[in-house]
Amino acid sequence: MKKIFLFTAVTFLTGCGLYKPYHRPDVETEGLFGDTYQIADTTSTIADISWQNIFTDPHLQGLINQGLENNTDLQTAYLRVQQAEAGLMSSRLAFLPSLHLAPEGSLASFDRAATTKTYTLPVVASWEIDIFGRLQNAKKRSKAALLQSREYTQAVRTQLIAAIANHYYLLLMLDAQYEITAQTAETWRESVETMRAMKEAGMATEAGVAQIEGTYYSIQASLLDLGQQINETQNSLSLILAETPHTIARGKLKEQDFPVELTTGVPVQLLANRPDVKSAELSLMQAHYATNEARSYLYPSLSLSGLAGWTNSAGAYIINPGKLLLSAAGSLTQPLFNKGINLAQIKIAEAQRQEAMLNFQQTILNAGSEVNDALTQYQIARNKREIRNQQIEAMERAVESTELLMAHTSTTYLEILTARQSLLSAQINQVADKFSEIQGIISLYHARGGGRELPEEEQSL
């Protein structure tokens, strides 16, 4: 008896070291955003601004609220959270004793003798004592899975907001380009009529008229292409909103306004804001506790069981009415012949933990690259917009000058039309640059994990 007690005590002491809490590994964030930009050492970043303060257009705000309510991908993510919550509840209940009613009855007759009736009405209880942390690690793994499902929901939510915003501003860009092209088409229609009149007066050739008409028809075709793109973009946005295709109410591109200062904060804040980074870390956390759980199977399991009820069976005798029946037992099970299988499971779990660690590190690198890309897109678009304004001013002067030259010199009408065509191209590109700048803001907001509205959960599992 003393040997058994000593063996149990030694096993218990060695098994206590199985439960090792998770600690975030050291990750290198120095230079994560690249060396192109000066990163402000501040705790206030674009990710801390609510999406309502970033996207102030009332039409867009209505669309985002509608998408957050109706989008099927987001609803599916909420269902995954419910599944994870049920899994955590199951892991927590595993710590409690299990109770079940197990009534039994029998009828027996030997050689046509009187029938003997026996019954037992017990309540059976069993309880596994979590000495070596198997249940504890399983609970922690389930908690990490729940947190990961919430981070997945946050990722879907952030992506949904960004997608709706991108589609909306794409519509505004196409509207602006359509308006510019339509105005230009009207100007070229008038130019065609002018060239025909000049041809009749002997001041222009048929080749010149045909060239002007060809450009006019090309602009008309561009209007049709823009109309098709507008329709397709509206259909795509309707699909995101889980609605049938319809016309999207919207504002004007020139009316859009955004915060001037868009700070990115320090790189380490990605660990707290980016849902994909947090999800990757939670996968690592699950793998950590799965490894602990696999290791616990090398050690014995201690279970207690008991029974209480009534029975009329007293061995060879039948007693009526029945008497109270009580019993209790304990068992200590030590794995012997399946030790090799358990060791193999530990190796598998450890390999999965290393894989999760590599994925965590790569996710951080990907996040830093996305922030750098968004910053670059935003900065270049802003710089191009300033240059494009100067280009348009120059093209407008060129059109005005060629019109004056035609009135007083031998400059042909074709030179005026060429200048107008260059102005049209610059105006279209200016609208595209504005959209690219807005895209940079959306991408930066998304890359920094903006729109976070989940309550912070305790991470020290």
Salt bridges, closest charged atoms under 4 A:
GLU85 OE2 - ARG150 NH2 3.55
GLU128 OE1 - ARG134 NH2 2.71
GLU151 OE2 - LYS278 NZ 3.65
GLU151 OE2 - ARG452 NH2 2.44
ASP175 OD2 - ARG250 NE 2.40
GLU186 OE2 - ARG189 NH2 2.54
GLU193 OE2 - ARG189 NH1 2.62
GLU206 OE1 - LYS199 NZ 3.56
GLU213 OE2 - ARG196 NH2 2.44
GLU243 OE1 - HIS246 NE2 3.31
ASP276 OD2 - ARG274 NH2 2.66
GLU281 OE2 - ARG24 NE 2.92
GLU293 OE1 - ARG141 NH2 2.76
GLU350 OE2 - ARG353 NH2 2.80
GLU370 OE1 - ARG274 NH1 2.94
GLU403 OE2 - ARG420 NH2 2.96
ASP433 OD1 - LYS384 NZ 3.51
ASP433 OD2 - ARG388 NE 2.82
GLU437 OE2 - ARG382 NE 3.99
GLU437 OE1 - ARG385 NH1 3.31
GLU453 OE1 - ARG157 NH2 2.81
GLU456 OE1 - LYS278 NZ 3.69
GLU456 OE2 - ARG452 NE 3.62
GLU457 OE2 - ARG150 NH1 2.62
